[in-house]
Amino acid sequence: MLRKSFAALVPLVGSSRPLHTTAVCSEIRKMARLRVVDNSEIGKRAMAEGKPPKCIHVYNKQSVGMIGDKVLVAIKGQKKKGILVGCKQFQKPKIPKFDSNNLVLIDDNGTPLGTRIHVPIPTILRTILKEKTQAKGADYTKLLGIASRFV
């Protein structure tokens, strides 16, 4: 009986299915896996191959990413920057909690790499990104322009 059940598992071990070595984190720190929710080419290819981007650095003092924070990710052997538009971790009041850690890829001056965002964006992101646009000089308002739905 034991041999039959063990033999049934052997083909799964040798299969070509991707195996993730890190668990999905509820908070965004280094090595956390993220989900690209825009239609950028590099993001679509990475998610289709089952190799989601990993967070390398969070650009804030706490090193824990929240909604609206800028992160540096490793995706398909490249370094790209992105904005967090949804987090699994416990949120402040009036900020929705999502089922996955969502990311929109941007270039160095803040313009998104994709032309459409597939998931709803929290409404509080409008005020967060407008404050960061005035403080940092990068134009994050284009990210709000390509969003189709708000929560």
Secondary structure by P-SEA (a helix, b strand, c coil): caaaaaaaaccccccccccccccccccccccbbbbbccccaaaaaaaaacccbbbcccccccccccccbbbbbbcccbbbbbbbccccccccccccccccbbbbbbccccccccccccbbbbcaaaaaaaaaaaaccccaaaaaaaccccc
